């Protein structure tokens, strides 16, 4: 399977787990609590699989950067958390960094 597809699965799993962590209400609700454990387990499993071909620093930068942006978007729509202008600018810079890594860095696996 393509390493960036595996990384994408890891990112989505982490975002689901983090969203469920908020919904678990301190692990007092069963279904969200199970989603947290399963989501993080899948996230780390798929992240570890990407490290066979993508350098760890690059994979983690993409995983954490896109995770921050995606969980912020989920929190905005699902939990009503606001994103002010500095937050949006910061997330745009994170996305720009991920794009620079992938498009111009010789450190990534293409």
Order of alpha helices (4+ residues) and beta strands (2+ residues): alpha-alpha-alpha-alpha
